[in-house]
Amino acid sequence: MLAHINWTCLDWAEAPPGMPIVLDPCDVCMTDTFTLPAWRGEGIHEAVLREMLRRAARAGNHRAFTLVDVENARSRGGVLRAGWQTYGVAFYIKPRGSERILLFRLHGRLDPILRPARDKPEASL
């Protein structure tokens, strides 16, 4: 049975819709995590993040990014316990009926989100 998933992205990752995180060489982004409700609170996410960071460092990655919903206290706590430091905090909204995103930097840096987007690789079937 699958209890947890988490992705490691090497080139780009989704952030706010239409604003991908553009990664430099030696950067990774760990994102889109999910733990089945029956397995939550067991430290699985924290353990997986620690192992993902160890493997990324062994592969030569010097910086890692992740996105955390600041309203999800359990997720935020697990990320902090795994040793992550806050790089930046943003708030974004998408006004009803608009395709534009309004992004506000609340704290720190947002350069991975604000870098010019490179061509995303096309999904292969």
Buried (B, 14 or more C-beta within 10 A) or exposed (E): EEEBEBEBBBBBBBBBEEBBBBBEEEBBBBBEBEBEEEBBEEEBBBEBBBEBBEEBEEEEBEEBBBBBEEEEEEBBEBBEEBEBEEBBBBEEEEEEEEEEBEBEEEEEEBEBBBBEEEEEEEEEE
